[in-house]
Amino acid sequence: MNLVRREGFVTALRKGILWYSTAQQEHGPEAADALARRFADAVDDTIDKTLRRPGSGVVWPHRPGYRFSLVKRPFDRWLIFYRQPDLMTIELVDITRGERDLPRRVK
């Protein structure tokens, strides 16, 4: 299976990792860095699951052909949006927190 990461996905993932490593500094730099690593690992685990079972994601009704998966707990507020343009390709479109205005964000 081929995996394609859109630029928007990569940028949003970097921002998420940066948020965990900087905004959580009140718990100490080591704890914040560990949390950022745990987030990145949870995203990787979710992507691996999606690659194994692309049809397991929830259909996104606002964009035909798009699905989303919740990132592995405890980061399950985050959603990974993807599509499968052909049988051998998964395209990661975006990753965002579920509290956002999603129909506007996911294009």
C-alpha positions as CSV (number, residue, x, y, z in Angstrom):
1,M,0.0,0.0,0.0
2,N,1.3,3.4,-0.9
3,L,1.0,6.2,1.6
4,V,0.8,9.8,0.5
5,R,1.0,12.7,3.0
6,R,-0.4,16.0,1.8
7,E,1.5,19.1,2.8
8,G,-1.5,20.2,4.9
9,F,-1.3,16.9,6.9
10,V,2.4,17.2,7.5
11,T,2.1,20.9,8.6
12,A,-0.8,20.2,10.9
13,L,1.0,17.2,12.5
14,R,4.1,19.3,13.1
15,K,2.0,21.9,14.8
16,G,0.3,19.3,17.0
17,I,3.7,17.8,18.1
18,L,5.0,21.3,18.7
19,W,1.9,22.2,20.8
20,Y,2.4,19.2,23.0
21,S,6.2,19.9,23.4
22,T,5.7,23.6,24.2
23,A,2.2,24.3,25.6
24,Q,2.6,21.6,28.2
25,Q,5.8,23.0,29.7
26,E,4.1,23.6,33.0
27,H,4.7,19.9,33.7
28,G,8.4,20.3,32.9
29,P,10.3,20.1,29.6
30,E,11.0,16.3,29.9
31,A,7.3,15.6,30.5
32,A,6.2,17.8,27.6
33,D,8.7,16.1,25.3
34,A,7.6,12.7,26.4
35,L,4.0,13.7,25.7
36,A,4.8,15.0,22.2
37,R,6.6,11.6,21.5
38,R,3.5,9.7,22.8
39,F,1.3,11.8,20.5
40,A,3.5,11.1,17.5
41,D,3.6,7.4,18.3
42,A,-0.2,7.3,18.6
43,V,-0.5,9.0,15.2
44,D,1.8,6.4,13.7
45,D,-0.2,3.6,15.2
46,T,-3.4,5.0,13.9
47,I,-1.9,5.4,10.4
48,D,-0.7,1.8,10.5
49,K,-4.2,0.6,11.4
50,T,-5.6,2.7,8.5
51,L,-3.1,1.1,6.1
52,R,-4.2,-2.4,7.2
53,R,-7.9,-1.6,7.1
54,P,-8.6,1.5,5.0
55,G,-12.4,0.9,5.1
56,S,-12.5,1.0,8.9
57,G,-12.6,4.8,9.1
58,V,-15.8,6.8,9.4
59,V,-17.2,8.1,6.2
60,W,-17.0,11.9,6.1
61,P,-20.3,13.1,4.8
62,H,-19.1,16.6,3.8
63,R,-16.7,15.4,1.2
64,P,-17.4,12.3,-1.0
65,G,-14.6,9.7,-0.7
66,Y,-13.2,11.0,2.5
67,R,-13.0,9.1,5.8
68,F,-11.5,9.9,9.2
69,S,-10.1,7.8,12.1
70,L,-9.7,8.8,15.7
71,V,-6.1,8.9,16.8
72,K,-5.3,6.2,19.3
73,R,-6.2,7.0,23.0
74,P,-5.6,9.1,24.9
75,F,-5.3,11.4,21.9
76,D,-8.7,10.5,20.5
77,R,-9.8,14.1,20.2
78,W,-7.6,14.2,17.1
79,L,-8.9,13.1,13.8
80,I,-6.9,11.9,10.8
81,F,-8.7,12.6,7.5
82,Y,-7.8,10.5,4.5
83,R,-9.0,9.2,1.2
84,Q,-8.3,6.2,-1.0
85,P,-7.9,7.4,-4.6
86,D,-7.2,3.9,-5.8
87,L,-6.9,0.4,-4.3
88,M,-3.2,0.7,-3.6
89,T,-3.0,4.3,-2.2
90,I,-4.0,6.0,1.0
91,E,-3.8,9.8,1.0
92,L,-3.5,11.5,4.4
93,V,-5.3,14.8,4.0
94,D,-5.4,16.5,7.4
95,I,-5.1,15.9,11.1
96,T,-7.0,18.2,13.5
97,R,-8.6,18.3,16.8
98,G,-12.3,17.5,16.7
99,E,-13.4,20.7,18.3
100,R,-12.6,22.7,15.1
101,D,-15.0,23.8,12.4
102,L,-14.4,20.7,10.4
103,P,-16.5,21.2,7.3
104,R,-14.5,24.4,6.6
105,R,-11.1,23.0,7.5
106,V,-11.1,19.7,5.7
107,K,-10.9,20.4,2.0
